[in-house]
């Protein structure tokens, strides 16, 4: 029998503090049901319950999925996956990025549940309930796990930022600077650039 979870979040000003519910990974797997609207991430014995994304979040995710899929697919560089499960830290963390890229040499780590280990590029789109999670918790976890490139897109009014990070040789993220035309050039997907103004 799946665990019953109160998915109600707590609002503080513009930000939302997501519900965190103690649960075993087995309970999480039984509880999780995307079609029924039960979505979240399991980290160190807790489920972080997702709040339904806003329209702008879904539009950006859909746009990037199409653009990146076309670029990567045409060049046979790997796989672009929207909303997959990414298992990190010896299966102590089941993250669900908004979008990820798995390079051709790493597609063997994909299985029916998602990706075992770090993706080559992870994209997170910030919502009111994910600010701290995306900018602090996941930033630190993805850096430690060796995710080579991490994009954090914040489409919320009065913010509208696109921050991209690449992993240095000492295993720390550094921000990818805009090129002379104001674009972000991906390191993980050679030849790909994105104009933040598109988003």
C-alpha positions in Angstrom: 0.0 0.0 0.0 1.4 3.4 -1.0 2.1 6.0 1.6 -0.4 8.8 1.9 1.2 12.2 1.6 -0.1 15.7 2.3 1.2 17.6 -0.7 0.2 21.0 0.6 3.1 23.4 0.7 3.8 26.4 2.9 3.9 29.9 1.3 6.3 32.5 2.6 6.1 35.8 0.7 6.7 34.8 -3.0 8.5 31.6 -2.2 7.0 28.3 -1.3 8.5 25.8 1.1 7.8 22.3 -0.3 6.6 19.5 1.9 9.3 17.0 2.9 7.9 13.6 4.0 9.9 10.8 5.6 9.5 7.7 3.3 11.6 4.7 2.3 12.7 4.4 -1.3 10.3 1.5 -1.7 7.4 3.6 -0.5 8.5 6.4 -2.8 8.5 4.1 -5.8 5.0 2.9 -5.0 3.7 6.5 -4.2 5.2 8.2 -7.3 2.7 8.5 -10.1 3.2 11.3 -12.6 -0.2 10.8 -14.3 -1.9 11.1 -10.9 0.0 14.2 -10.1 2.2 12.6 -7.4 5.7 13.8 -8.2 8.7 14.5 -6.2 12.3 13.6 -5.4 13.6 11.2 -2.9 16.7 12.3 -1.0 18.2 10.6 2.1 14.9 9.1 3.3 12.6 12.0 2.5 10.3 12.8 -0.4 10.4 16.4 -1.5 6.9 16.8 -2.9 6.6 19.0 -6.1 4.2 21.8 -6.5 2.5 21.8 -9.9 4.6 23.9 -12.3 3.3 27.2 -13.8 2.7 27.6 -17.5 6.0 29.6 -18.2 7.9 26.7 -16.6 6.3 24.2 -18.9 6.8 26.4 -21.9 10.5 26.8 -21.3 10.9 23.1 -20.7 9.1 22.2 -23.9 11.1 24.8 -25.9 14.5 23.6 -24.7 13.5 20.0 -25.1 12.8 20.6 -28.8 15.8 22.8 -29.5 18.3 20.6 -27.7 16.8 17.4 -29.1 17.1 18.6 -32.6 20.7 19.8 -32.1 21.8 16.6 -30.3 19.8 14.2 -32.5 21.0 15.6 -35.8 24.6 15.2 -34.6 24.0 11.8 -32.9 25.6 13.2 -29.7 23.4 11.4 -27.1 20.0 11.7 -25.5 17.9 14.7 -24.3 15.3 13.6 -21.6 12.7 15.8 -20.1 11.9 15.1 -16.4 13.8 11.8 -16.0 15.0 10.2 -12.8 18.7 10.7 -12.1 20.1 8.5 -9.3 23.1 9.9 -7.5 25.2 9.2 -4.4 24.9 5.4 -4.5 21.1 5.6 -4.8 20.7 7.9 -1.8 19.3 10.6 -4.1 16.6 10.2 -6.8 16.5 13.6 -8.5 14.1 14.6 -11.2 15.7 17.5 -13.3 13.5 19.4 -15.7 15.8 18.4 -18.5 19.1 16.5 -19.0 21.5 15.6 -21.6 23.3 12.2 -21.6 26.3 12.1 -24.0 26.6 9.1 -26.4 29.3 7.5 -24.4 27.1 7.5 -21.3 23.8 6.3 -22.7 24.5 2.8 -21.4 23.7 4.1 -17.9 20.1 4.8 -19.0 17.6 2.1 -17.8 13.8 1.9 -17.6 13.7 4.1 -14.5 16.1 6.8 -15.7 19.8 7.5 -15.4 22.2 5.9 -13.0 24.8 8.5 -12.1 25.3 12.0 -13.3 24.1 13.4 -16.6 26.4 15.5 -18.8 24.1 18.5 -18.6 21.3 19.2 -16.2 18.7 22.0 -16.6 16.6 23.2 -13.7 13.8 25.8 -14.2 13.2 27.6 -10.9 9.7 27.7 -9.4 8.6 29.4 -6.2 9.0 26.1 -4.4 12.4 25.2 -5.8 14.6 28.3 -5.3 16.7 27.0 -2.5 16.6 23.4 -3.9 17.8 24.5 -7.4 20.3 27.2 -6.4 21.8 25.7 -3.3 21.0 22.0 -2.7 21.2 20.8 -6.2 24.1 23.1 -7.1 26.1 21.5 -4.4 24.9 17.9 -5.1 25.4 18.1 -8.8 28.9 19.6 -8.3 29.9 16.8 -5.9 28.4 14.2 -8.2 30.4 15.4 -11.1 27.7 16.8 -13.4 29.8 18.6 -16.0 27.4 21.4 -16.8 24.4 22.8 -14.8 21.9 25.4 -16.1 19.6 27.3 -13.7 16.8 29.2 -15.4 14.6 31.5 -13.3 11.7 32.8 -15.4 9.8 34.4 -12.5 8.8 38.1 -12.8 11.5 40.5 -11.6 14.1 37.8 -11.8 14.4 36.3 -15.4 17.9 35.0 -15.1 19.8 32.2 -16.9 22.9 31.0 -15.0 25.1 28.3 -16.5 28.0 26.5 -14.7 30.7 24.2 -15.9 32.8 21.9 -13.7 36.5 22.9 -13.4 39.4 20.6 -13.2 39.3 20.8 -9.4 35.7 19.7 -9.3 34.0 23.1 -8.6 31.5 24.9 -10.6 32.4 28.2 -12.3 29.9 30.4 -14.2 30.0 30.2 -17.9 30.4 33.8 -19.1 28.3 35.2 -22.0 30.0 35.4 -25.3 30.4 38.7 -27.2 26.9 38.3 -28.6 25.3 37.7 -25.1 24.9 34.0 -25.6 25.7 31.0 -23.4 27.9 28.5 -25.2 27.6 25.0 -23.8 30.8 23.1 -22.9 29.0 19.7 -22.5 27.3 20.0 -25.9 30.0 21.3 -28.3 28.7 23.8 -30.8 25.5 24.5 -29.0 24.7 28.1 -27.9 21.6 29.5 -26.3 20.5 33.1 -26.3 18.9 33.8 -22.8 16.6 36.3 -24.5 14.8 33.4 -26.1 13.6 32.4 -22.7 
